[in-house]
Amino acid sequence: QVQLVESGGGLVQAGGSLRLSCAASGSIFIFSIVRWYRQAPGKQRELVAGIGSGGSANYGDTVKGRFTISRDNAKNTVYLQMNSLKPEDTAVYYCNGYSTFRGDYWGQGTQVTVSS
């Protein structure tokens, strides 16, 4: 059973940067796509970014131009580089891997807090 483990969250001032990591305990190639979601208190879970096995990426409208998703296949890890952070980016960030044959896998989440 592959597990996804997020890391890299923390407290940062507005305008700062953080890089989140999503490490798979096995091969990340079982996932046709890996996505980052976030959920702020009292709000619905929101898609932040996704990356396919071939490297194609897509982003939510609120983070375009500020966040970059990437993957290191050798390390079985997907990254989310977050720049120009805003207080409204404060949320728990979750990594999701989708496998055509095995369904959805979720990490435990990592807290990102952006102070104004």
OpenMM code with the backbone's topology and positions (N, CA, C; nanometers):
from openmm import Vec3, app, unit

residues = "GLN VAL GLN LEU VAL GLU SER GLY GLY GLY LEU VAL GLN ALA GLY GLY SER LEU ARG LEU SER CYS ALA ALA SER GLY SER ILE PHE ILE PHE SER ILE VAL ARG TRP TYR ARG GLN ALA PRO GLY LYS GLN ARG GLU LEU VAL ALA GLY ILE GLY SER GLY GLY SER ALA ASN TYR GLY ASP THR VAL LYS GLY ARG PHE THR ILE SER ARG ASP ASN ALA LYS ASN THR VAL TYR LEU GLN MET ASN SER LEU LYS PRO GLU ASP THR ALA VAL TYR TYR CYS ASN GLY TYR SER THR PHE ARG GLY ASP TYR TRP GLY GLN GLY THR GLN VAL THR VAL SER SER".split()
positions = [
    Vec3(0.0850, -0.1192, 0.0000),
    Vec3(0.0000, 0.0000, 0.0000),
    Vec3(0.0883, 0.1239, 0.0000),
    Vec3(0.0722, 0.2059, -0.1031),
    Vec3(0.1517, 0.3284, -0.1117),
    Vec3(0.0923, 0.4327, -0.0182),
    Vec3(0.1793, 0.5029, 0.0507),
    Vec3(0.1356, 0.6136, 0.1358),
    Vec3(0.1938, 0.7431, 0.0831),
    Vec3(0.1195, 0.8509, 0.1053),
    Vec3(0.1642, 0.9846, 0.0681),
    Vec3(0.1887, 1.0647, 0.1954),
    Vec3(0.3034, 1.1277, 0.2033),
    Vec3(0.3391, 1.2045, 0.3225),
    Vec3(0.3772, 1.3461, 0.2808),
    Vec3(0.3030, 1.4435, 0.3315),
    Vec3(0.3326, 1.5838, 0.3023),
    Vec3(0.4279, 1.6399, 0.4072),
    Vec3(0.5053, 1.7377, 0.3657),
    Vec3(0.5921, 1.8101, 0.4572),
    Vec3(0.6187, 1.9478, 0.3997),
    Vec3(0.6754, 2.0346, 0.4823),
    Vec3(0.7155, 2.1660, 0.4346),
    Vec3(0.6255, 2.2802, 0.4758),
    Vec3(0.5142, 2.2493, 0.5419),
    Vec3(0.4263, 2.3566, 0.5861),
    Vec3(0.4876, 2.4351, 0.7007),
    Vec3(0.4234, 2.5457, 0.7348),
    Vec3(0.4734, 2.6265, 0.8435),
    Vec3(0.4117, 2.7639, 0.8434),
    Vec3(0.4736, 2.8521, 0.9200),
    Vec3(0.4280, 2.9899, 0.9330),
    Vec3(0.5206, 3.0805, 0.8530),
    Vec3(0.4629, 3.1659, 0.7714),
    Vec3(0.5418, 3.2565, 0.6883),
    Vec3(0.4682, 3.3903, 0.6779),
    Vec3(0.5426, 3.4954, 0.6591),
    Vec3(0.4825, 3.6271, 0.6412),
    Vec3(0.4304, 3.6432, 0.4997),
    Vec3(0.3318, 3.7295, 0.4846),
    Vec3(0.2793, 3.7588, 0.3514),
    Vec3(0.3926, 3.8038, 0.2598),
    Vec3(0.3895, 3.7535, 0.1382),
    Vec3(0.4956, 3.7825, 0.0429),
    Vec3(0.6076, 3.6805, 0.0419),
    Vec3(0.6076, 3.5937, 0.1414),
    Vec3(0.7122, 3.4933, 0.1519),
    Vec3(0.6842, 3.3701, 0.0686),
    Vec3(0.7711, 3.2709, 0.0860),
    Vec3(0.7626, 3.1477, 0.0068),
    Vec3(0.7739, 3.0256, 0.0959),
    Vec3(0.7149, 2.9184, 0.0484),
    Vec3(0.7292, 2.7873, 0.1094),
    Vec3(0.7310, 2.6840, -0.0023),
    Vec3(0.7969, 2.5719, 0.0251),
    Vec3(0.7907, 2.4600, -0.0690),
    Vec3(0.7372, 2.3382, 0.0043),
    Vec3(0.6254, 2.2879, -0.0437),
    Vec3(0.5674, 2.1668, 0.0115),
    Vec3(0.6170, 2.0459, -0.0668),
    Vec3(0.6300, 1.9353, 0.0035),
    Vec3(0.6695, 1.8091, -0.0593),
    Vec3(0.5641, 1.7038, -0.0321),
    Vec3(0.5426, 1.6194, -0.1301),
    Vec3(0.4529, 1.5046, -0.1156),
    Vec3(0.5340, 1.3827, -0.1579),
    Vec3(0.5743, 1.3042, -0.0605),
    Vec3(0.6583, 1.1884, -0.0877),
    Vec3(0.5754, 1.0611, -0.0850),
    Vec3(0.5910, 0.9807, -0.1897),
    Vec3(0.5229, 0.8513, -0.1954),
    Vec3(0.6148, 0.7444, -0.1393),
    Vec3(0.5563, 0.6527, -0.0600),
    Vec3(0.6375, 0.5475, 0.0014),
    Vec3(0.6788, 0.4415, -0.1003),
    Vec3(0.6077, 0.4383, -0.2140),
    Vec3(0.6442, 0.3485, -0.3222),
    Vec3(0.6593, 0.4288, -0.4500),
    Vec3(0.6423, 0.3629, -0.5628),
    Vec3(0.6576, 0.4325, -0.6893),
    Vec3(0.5438, 0.5309, -0.7120),
    Vec3(0.5806, 0.6526, -0.7483),
    Vec3(0.4791, 0.7545, -0.7737),
    Vec3(0.4118, 0.7317, -0.9084),
    Vec3(0.4670, 0.6403, -0.9881),
    Vec3(0.4116, 0.6152, -1.1199),
    Vec3(0.2797, 0.5387, -1.1175),
    Vec3(0.2391, 0.4895, -1.0003),
    Vec3(0.1077, 0.4258, -0.9944),
    Vec3(-0.0029, 0.5299, -1.0087),
    Vec3(0.0335, 0.6576, -0.9886),
    Vec3(-0.0659, 0.7643, -0.9963),
    Vec3(-0.0616, 0.8284, -1.1347),
    Vec3(-0.1757, 0.8342, -1.2003),
    Vec3(-0.1811, 0.9012, -1.3298),
    Vec3(-0.1747, 1.0520, -1.3119),
    Vec3(-0.2175, 1.0991, -1.1950),
    Vec3(-0.2094, 1.2415, -1.1655),
    Vec3(-0.1947, 1.2586, -1.0149),
    Vec3(-0.1169, 1.3575, -0.9757),
    Vec3(-0.1018, 1.3946, -0.8347),
    Vec3(-0.1465, 1.5391, -0.8210),
    Vec3(-0.2304, 1.5632, -0.7238),
    Vec3(-0.2855, 1.6970, -0.7039),
    Vec3(-0.2594, 1.7470, -0.5625),
    Vec3(-0.2537, 1.8769, -0.5504),
    Vec3(-0.2548, 1.9430, -0.4208),
    Vec3(-0.3912, 2.0102, -0.4040),
    Vec3(-0.4510, 1.9857, -0.2896),
    Vec3(-0.5731, 2.0527, -0.2501),
    Vec3(-0.5444, 2.1301, -0.1219),
    Vec3(-0.6332, 2.2219, -0.0905),
    Vec3(-0.6222, 2.2904, 0.0375),
    Vec3(-0.7619, 2.3129, 0.0945),
    Vec3(-0.7666, 2.3224, 0.2258),
    Vec3(-0.8929, 2.3485, 0.2929),
    Vec3(-0.8700, 2.4427, 0.4091),
    Vec3(-0.9370, 2.5567, 0.4015),
    Vec3(-0.9316, 2.6548, 0.5087),
    Vec3(-1.0506, 2.6322, 0.6008),
    Vec3(-1.0405, 2.6764, 0.7249),
    Vec3(-1.1511, 2.6565, 0.8205),
    Vec3(-1.2815, 2.7144, 0.7668),
    Vec3(-1.3859, 2.6341, 0.7695),
    Vec3(-1.5175, 2.6799, 0.7268),
    Vec3(-1.5364, 2.6867, 0.5772),
    Vec3(-1.4365, 2.6408, 0.5021),
    Vec3(-1.4457, 2.6453, 0.3557),
    Vec3(-1.4355, 2.5058, 0.2968),
    Vec3(-1.4806, 2.4945, 0.1721),
    Vec3(-1.4705, 2.3668, 0.1025),
    Vec3(-1.3278, 2.3433, 0.0553),
    Vec3(-1.2971, 2.2159, 0.0370),
    Vec3(-1.1655, 2.1815, -0.0153),
    Vec3(-1.1518, 2.2365, -0.1573),
    Vec3(-1.0370, 2.2925, -0.1867),
    Vec3(-1.0119, 2.3617, -0.3134),
    Vec3(-0.8936, 2.2987, -0.3850),
    Vec3(-0.9080, 2.2770, -0.5141),
    Vec3(-0.7964, 2.2270, -0.5937),
    Vec3(-0.6943, 2.3386, -0.6134),
    Vec3(-0.5706, 2.3097, -0.5829),
    Vec3(-0.4638, 2.4077, -0.5968),
    Vec3(-0.3866, 2.3854, -0.7265),
    Vec3(-0.3415, 2.2621, -0.7477),
    Vec3(-0.2616, 2.2314, -0.8663),
    Vec3(-0.2581, 2.0811, -0.8866),
    Vec3(-0.2297, 2.0409, -1.0103),
    Vec3(-0.2168, 1.9000, -1.0412),
    Vec3(-0.1081, 1.8790, -1.1444),
    Vec3(-0.0488, 1.7605, -1.1425),
    Vec3(0.0548, 1.7281, -1.2401),
    Vec3(0.0372, 1.5841, -1.2843),
    Vec3(0.0397, 1.5638, -1.4163),
    Vec3(0.0243, 1.4307, -1.4705),
    Vec3(0.1557, 1.3546, -1.4727),
    Vec3(0.1463, 1.2270, -1.5051),
    Vec3(0.2664, 1.1442, -1.5072),
    Vec3(0.3652, 1.1905, -1.6130),
    Vec3(0.3142, 1.2587, -1.7181),
    Vec3(0.4019, 1.3111, -1.8211),
    Vec3(0.4544, 1.4498, -1.7903),
    Vec3(0.4110, 1.5082, -1.6798),
    Vec3(0.4617, 1.6384, -1.6382),
    Vec3(0.3712, 1.7557, -1.6692),
    Vec3(0.2586, 1.7314, -1.7346),
    Vec3(0.1680, 1.8432, -1.7639),
    Vec3(0.1023, 1.8901, -1.6344),
    Vec3(0.0922, 2.0212, -1.6212),
    Vec3(0.0441, 2.0797, -1.4953),
    Vec3(-0.0765, 2.1693, -1.5192),
    Vec3(-0.1586, 2.1794, -1.4163),
    Vec3(-0.2692, 2.2747, -1.4192),
    Vec3(-0.2828, 2.3358, -1.2808),
    Vec3(-0.3444, 2.4534, -1.2756),
    Vec3(-0.3507, 2.5313, -1.1520),
    Vec3(-0.4895, 2.5899, -1.1297),
    Vec3(-0.5224, 2.6072, -1.0028),
    Vec3(-0.6422, 2.6802, -0.9697),
    Vec3(-0.6231, 2.8275, -0.9997),
    Vec3(-0.7318, 2.8960, -1.0281),
    Vec3(-0.7226, 3.0363, -1.0688),
    Vec3(-0.6594, 3.1240, -0.9624),
    Vec3(-0.6807, 3.0904, -0.8364),
    Vec3(-0.6321, 3.1773, -0.7284),
    Vec3(-0.4810, 3.1676, -0.7072),
    Vec3(-0.4174, 3.0675, -0.7663),
    Vec3(-0.2732, 3.0503, -0.7427),
    Vec3(-0.1900, 3.0613, -0.8699),
    Vec3(-0.2550, 3.0769, -0.9842),
    Vec3(-0.1807, 3.0861, -1.1102),
    Vec3(-0.0806, 3.2002, -1.1061),
    Vec3(0.0394, 3.1708, -1.1506),
    Vec3(0.1438, 3.2716, -1.1530),
    Vec3(0.2211, 3.2842, -1.0229),
    Vec3(0.1718, 3.2205, -0.9167),
    Vec3(0.2407, 3.2271, -0.7868),
    Vec3(0.2919, 3.0911, -0.7423),
    Vec3(0.2186, 2.9860, -0.7754),
    Vec3(0.2542, 2.8502, -0.7329),
    Vec3(0.3034, 2.7706, -0.8529),
    Vec3(0.3959, 2.6800, -0.8265),
    Vec3(0.4472, 2.5906, -0.9308),
    Vec3(0.4514, 2.4489, -0.8772),
    Vec3(0.3912, 2.3579, -0.9507),
    Vec3(0.3954, 2.2163, -0.9138),
    Vec3(0.4991, 2.1470, -1.0006),
    Vec3(0.5715, 2.0549, -0.9399),
    Vec3(0.6739, 1.9812, -1.0143),
    Vec3(0.6875, 1.8420, -0.9531),
    Vec3(0.7595, 1.7575, -1.0227),
    Vec3(0.7786, 1.6234, -0.9696),
    Vec3(0.9206, 1.5755, -0.9948),
    Vec3(0.9712, 1.4963, -0.9010),
    Vec3(1.1015, 1.4321, -0.9143),
    Vec3(1.0739, 1.2826, -0.9097),
    Vec3(1.0703, 1.2212, -1.0256),
    Vec3(1.0335, 1.0797, -1.0324),
    Vec3(1.1345, 0.9907, -0.9612),
    Vec3(1.2606, 1.0287, -0.9656),
    Vec3(1.3638, 0.9485, -0.8993),
    Vec3(1.3442, 0.9451, -0.7488),
    Vec3(1.2858, 1.0518, -0.6948),
    Vec3(1.2615, 1.0598, -0.5510),
    Vec3(1.1171, 1.0279, -0.5151),
    Vec3(1.0356, 0.9951, -0.6151),
    Vec3(0.8935, 0.9660, -0.5914),
    Vec3(0.8256, 1.0783, -0.5130),
    Vec3(0.8546, 1.2001, -0.5530),
    Vec3(0.8083, 1.3168, -0.4777),
    Vec3(0.7512, 1.4216, -0.5721),
    Vec3(0.6428, 1.4823, -0.5284),
    Vec3(0.5836, 1.5964, -0.5984),
    Vec3(0.5986, 1.7178, -0.5074),
    Vec3(0.6336, 1.8299, -0.5681),
    Vec3(0.6565, 1.9526, -0.4925),
    Vec3(0.5534, 2.0586, -0.5292),
    Vec3(0.5302, 2.1483, -0.4350),
    Vec3(0.4494, 2.2665, -0.4624),
    Vec3(0.5282, 2.3868, -0.4117),
    Vec3(0.5849, 2.4617, -0.5047),
    Vec3(0.6557, 2.5836, -0.4702),
    Vec3(0.5548, 2.6965, -0.4639),
    Vec3(0.5482, 2.7608, -0.3496),
    Vec3(0.4485, 2.8662, -0.3276),
    Vec3(0.5215, 2.9979, -0.3027),
    Vec3(0.5032, 3.0912, -0.3929),
    Vec3(0.5650, 3.2231, -0.3821),
    Vec3(0.4582, 3.3304, -0.3652),
    Vec3(0.5013, 3.4466, -0.3221),
    Vec3(0.4098, 3.5608, -0.3040),
    Vec3(0.2877, 3.5200, -0.2245),
    Vec3(0.3119, 3.4540, -0.1134),
    Vec3(0.2015, 3.4013, -0.0334),
    Vec3(0.1178, 3.5133, 0.0260),
    Vec3(-0.0113, 3.4856, 0.0359),
    Vec3(-0.1079, 3.5807, 0.0896),
    Vec3(-0.1778, 3.5189, 0.2115),
    Vec3(-0.2315, 3.6008, 0.2989),
    Vec3(-0.3040, 3.5444, 0.4137),
    Vec3(-0.4160, 3.4488, 0.3716),
    Vec3(-0.4765, 3.4746, 0.2580),
    Vec3(-0.5845, 3.3862, 0.2122),
    Vec3(-0.5352, 3.2510, 0.1628),
    Vec3(-0.4052, 3.2318, 0.1566),
    Vec3(-0.3493, 3.1004, 0.1241),
    Vec3(-0.3431, 3.0107, 0.2475),
    Vec3(-0.3729, 3.0668, 0.3628),
    Vec3(-0.3704, 2.9890, 0.4864),
    Vec3(-0.4716, 2.8751, 0.4798),
    Vec3(-0.4234, 2.7543, 0.5015),
    Vec3(-0.5090, 2.6351, 0.4915),
    Vec3(-0.4260, 2.5125, 0.5273),
    Vec3(-0.4956, 2.4009, 0.5387),
    Vec3(-0.4266, 2.2722, 0.5424),
    Vec3(-0.4152, 2.2239, 0.3979),
    Vec3(-0.2950, 2.1888, 0.3583),
    Vec3(-0.2684, 2.1460, 0.2215),
    Vec3(-0.2554, 1.9937, 0.2187),
    Vec3(-0.3296, 1.9334, 0.1264),
    Vec3(-0.3327, 1.7883, 0.1152),
    Vec3(-0.2806, 1.7444, -0.0210),
    Vec3(-0.2077, 1.6368, -0.0196),
    Vec3(-0.1618, 1.5733, -0.1421),
    Vec3(-0.2568, 1.4591, -0.1767),
    Vec3(-0.2930, 1.4504, -0.3025),
    Vec3(-0.3818, 1.3445, -0.3505),
    Vec3(-0.3206, 1.2787, -0.4726),
    Vec3(-0.3167, 1.1467, -0.4699),
    Vec3(-0.2729, 1.0726, -0.5871),
    Vec3(-0.3880, 0.9895, -0.6396),
    Vec3(-0.4096, 0.9968, -0.7701),
    Vec3(-0.5179, 0.9188, -0.8299),
    Vec3(-0.4597, 0.8082, -0.9164),
    Vec3(-0.5004, 0.6868, -0.8831),
    Vec3(-0.4620, 0.5698, -0.9618),
    Vec3(-0.5849, 0.5173, -1.0352),
    Vec3(-0.5704, 0.4939, -1.1648),
    Vec3(-0.6813, 0.4439, -1.2450),
    Vec3(-0.7365, 0.3128, -1.1903),
    Vec3(-0.6485, 0.2288, -1.1372),
    Vec3(-0.6895, 0.0959, -1.0909),
    Vec3(-0.7133, 0.0897, -0.9408),
    Vec3(-0.6564, 0.1839, -0.8663),
    Vec3(-0.6647, 0.1730, -0.7205),
    Vec3(-0.7398, 0.2889, -0.6559),
    Vec3(-0.7761, 0.3909, -0.7355),
    Vec3(-0.8533, 0.5002, -0.6782),
    Vec3(-0.7677, 0.6082, -0.6168),
    Vec3(-0.8249, 0.6776, -0.5196),
    Vec3(-0.7620, 0.7936, -0.4583),
    Vec3(-0.6809, 0.7574, -0.3347),
    Vec3(-0.5657, 0.8239, -0.3234),
    Vec3(-0.4832, 0.8166, -0.2039),
    Vec3(-0.4652, 0.9588, -0.1518),
    Vec3(-0.4695, 0.9723, -0.0202),
    Vec3(-0.4553, 1.1043, 0.0413),
    Vec3(-0.3451, 1.1021, 0.1472),
    Vec3(-0.2763, 1.2154, 0.1570),
    Vec3(-0.1843, 1.2341, 0.2668),
    Vec3(-0.2579, 1.2885, 0.3879),
    Vec3(-0.1837, 1.3110, 0.4954),
    Vec3(-0.2445, 1.3535, 0.6203),
    Vec3(-0.2627, 1.5053, 0.6268),
    Vec3(-0.1983, 1.5775, 0.5375),
    Vec3(-0.2108, 1.7227, 0.5339),
    Vec3(-0.0978, 1.7926, 0.6066),
    Vec3(-0.0694, 1.9133, 0.5624),
    Vec3(0.0305, 1.9972, 0.6282),
    Vec3(-0.0237, 2.1393, 0.6367),
    Vec3(-0.0068, 2.2006, 0.7527),
    Vec3(-0.0635, 2.3335, 0.7762),
    Vec3(0.0260, 2.4425, 0.7197),
    Vec3(-0.0344, 2.5333, 0.6459),
    Vec3(0.0342, 2.6534, 0.5972),
    Vec3(-0.0398, 2.7737, 0.6556),
    Vec3(0.0349, 2.8589, 0.7236),
    Vec3(-0.0230, 2.9792, 0.7824),
    Vec3(0.0554, 3.0999, 0.7333),
    Vec3(-0.0161, 3.1943, 0.6738),
    Vec3(0.0460, 3.3151, 0.6203),
    Vec3(-0.0035, 3.4330, 0.7031),
    Vec3(0.0891, 3.5007, 0.7672),
    Vec3(0.0537, 3.6144, 0.8509),
    Vec3(0.0609, 3.7448, 0.7704),
    Vec3(-0.0248, 3.8376, 0.8063),
    Vec3(-0.0276, 3.9663, 0.7327),
    Vec3(0.0659, 4.0673, 0.7958),
] * unit.nanometer
topology = app.Topology()
chain = topology.addChain("A")
for resn in residues:
    res = topology.addResidue(resn, chain)
    for name in ("N", "CA", "C"):
        topology.addAtom(name, app.Element.getBySymbol(name[0]), res)
